């Protein structure tokens, strides 16, 4: 059975710099997406919101 790389020896999940960077990137993408949405952007705003909600924030939790 292979050892899960996201857990330490005691079985607790680790929070690394990669998790923090992905989380900050996700929050930044969401903030910029909502700001662009308020400005009337109908192309870049949805892309950033989907990127933040579907890619970056889940990766920050999973990785």
N, C-alpha and C positions, 0 to 999 in steps of 0.2 A: 504494500500500500504506500503510495507516494505521500510525502509530507506536504501539507498546504503551506505555501510560501507567505500567506497573509496572516498566519498565526504564529505567535511566539511559543516557547517551550511549555508555558502554562496553559496554552489554549486560548489566550485572549487575543483579540484582534489588535494589530499594530496600526498606528497612525503615523505615516511617514511624510517626508517632504513632498513626495509625488502626490499623495492624497491632498495635501494642503494646496499645492499648486493647481491641481485639477479643480478643487473646490473654489479657489479664488478666481480661476478662469471662468468657471461656470457662473459665479455670481456677477463677474464683470460682464459676461456675455448677456446675462439677463438684464442687468441694469442698462447697458447700452441698447439692448433690444427694445425695452420698454420706453426709453428716452426717444429712440428713433420712431417708435410707434406714435408717441405723442406729437412728434414733429410732422407726421403724415407720411412717413416712408412705408410703402406697402411691399417693398421687395427685400430690403436688408433686414428689417425688423423681424419678420417671421423666421427668416433663416437663423438669425442670432438666437431667438427664443427657442427654436427647435434644437439648435446646437447646445444651448445651455441645459434645457430640461431633459433631452433625450440622450445626449452623449456625455457632456462634461460632468454634470452632477452625479449621474449613476456611476460613472467611472471613478469618481472621487470616493464613492461609498464602497464599490466592489473591489477596487485595486488595493 
